[in-house]
Amino acid sequence: MLVDFGVADEFSRAFDERPQAQHERPGLVNTTVEQQVREYYDHAGPAYHALMGQFWHHGDLAAERAGLSPEEAAKALARKQIDAAGLRPGGTGLDFGSGVGGTAVYTAKISGANVVGISNNEWLSAQARAYAAEQGMSERAAFLTVGDEDYKTLVAWPAGSLDMVSFYESVCHLPEKAAFFTAAFRVLKPGACLVGVDWIRRPFGEHLTEEQIAPFIGPVEQVISIPRLGTLDEYREMMSAAGFVVEAAEDLYPDVECWGSTPPDDGQGWGEYAGEQNTVIHDGKRVLDAARAAGVFSVARWVARKPG
Ligand SMILES: C[S@@+](CC[C@H](N)C(=O)[O-])C[C@H]1O[C@@H](n2cnc3c(N)ncnc32)[C@H](O)[C@@H]1O
């Protein structure tokens, strides 16, 4: 079955044939996936900031059901991760893909630790720095823009130096996720945790095979600049292969469609967004809604400990 998402031609299904390391979009010859993601955030960054504020990732489902705001629900999920990692005052955390900084600043604030957020887009890092200053947290939350492929080594950090590495809906953008998990393992202290929240694909309802899932997930990958959406178990296996003991691997929306804080009624106004490249933002909302409605899109969390 093919579903018509009304996605612009430039994101046609031929895109699915792309090799892992490079997309072959017309006009983007020799453009790496990582570079395309950086450029995606040149327009998606301001859009997400306008529509979602400082916190972009999904929240804790119980908090959402209790009627808390998207920001409060996102903070509740972050607290769960920080608690699992046991980040303490004076410790050091690295938040990979920190966006405009909401969760990294919150992590520093509630844990008492110092947190460095990294992104490959300077506009995002600049917004995050401004937010840290506004929150009076600049001395304990810093934001760095790193090279597109630095995630494969995290070479700026010495081995065994960090008390927590976190990611919130950022690793999905990486074509070489396993390299990131290996790098995170290297930089963590023995006994410290990698904690993560990310978008996943999954079988759901009548969409059980990869062929049935792909018509919904393929357009999400194409429009939102995701090389390949992983599964709960793929992440778990990559973390284990890197050396971690995986203590939690949990689909956050088990047995329900993952609408999170963005229900189809579009109270946040994605459909009306009128900024730069707004058709990509509108397309993104449309294809994501279709995948959410089919149930094949979800969000998961992991807690993975480096053996002590
Ligand atoms: C959806 S945003 C997540 C923002 C934030 N974690 C939140 O939940 O509010 C994705 C983030 O991943 C970062 N990212 C994606 N690919 C990257 C790469 N190759 N290197 C560094 N950062 C990357 C982007 O720059 C951006 O900060």
The ligand as a MOL file (V3000), in Angstrom:
LIG
                    3D

  0  0  0     0  0            999 V3000
M  V30 BEGIN CTAB
M  V30 COUNTS 27 29 0 0 0
M  V30 BEGIN ATOM
M  V30 1 C 15.3800 17.6500 17.6590 0
M  V30 2 S 16.8300 18.4800 18.1830 0 CHG=1
M  V30 3 C 16.8120 17.9550 19.8880 0
M  V30 4 C 16.8180 19.1240 20.8240 0
M  V30 5 C 16.8250 18.8580 22.3050 0
M  V30 6 N 17.5190 17.6670 22.6980 0
M  V30 7 C 15.4130 18.8520 22.8370 0
M  V30 8 O 14.8560 17.7730 22.9970 0
M  V30 9 O 14.8640 19.9200 23.0980 0 CHG=-1
M  V30 10 C 18.1520 17.5460 17.4860 0
M  V30 11 C 19.5300 17.9920 17.9300 0
M  V30 12 O 20.4970 17.0530 17.4460 0
M  V30 13 C 21.6010 17.7660 16.9690 0
M  V30 14 N 22.3580 16.9670 15.9910 0
M  V30 15 C 21.8800 16.2640 14.9490 0
M  V30 16 N 22.8960 15.7180 14.2490 0
M  V30 17 C 24.0410 16.0780 14.8910 0
M  V30 18 C 25.4300 15.8460 14.6610 0
M  V30 19 N 25.8570 15.1390 13.6100 0
M  V30 20 N 26.3230 16.3560 15.5250 0
M  V30 21 C 25.9120 17.0910 16.5870 0
M  V30 22 N 24.6140 17.3810 16.8450 0
M  V30 23 C 23.6900 16.8630 16.0120 0
M  V30 24 C 21.0110 19.0010 16.3480 0
M  V30 25 O 21.9980 19.9960 16.1220 0
M  V30 26 C 19.9760 19.3540 17.4240 0
M  V30 27 O 20.6000 20.0570 18.4750 0
M  V30 END ATOM
M  V30 BEGIN BOND
M  V30 1 1 1 2
M  V30 2 1 2 3
M  V30 3 1 2 10
M  V30 4 1 3 4
M  V30 5 1 4 5
M  V30 6 1 5 6
M  V30 7 1 5 7
M  V30 8 2 7 8
M  V30 9 1 7 9
M  V30 10 1 10 11
M  V30 11 1 11 12
M  V30 12 1 11 26
M  V30 13 1 12 13
M  V30 14 1 13 14
M  V30 15 1 13 24
M  V30 16 1 14 15
M  V30 17 1 14 23
M  V30 18 2 15 16
M  V30 19 1 16 17
M  V30 20 1 17 18
M  V30 21 2 17 23
M  V30 22 1 18 19
M  V30 23 2 18 20
M  V30 24 1 20 21
M  V30 25 2 21 22
M  V30 26 1 22 23
M  V30 27 1 24 25
M  V30 28 1 24 26
M  V30 29 1 26 27
M  V30 END BOND
M  V30 END CTAB
M  END
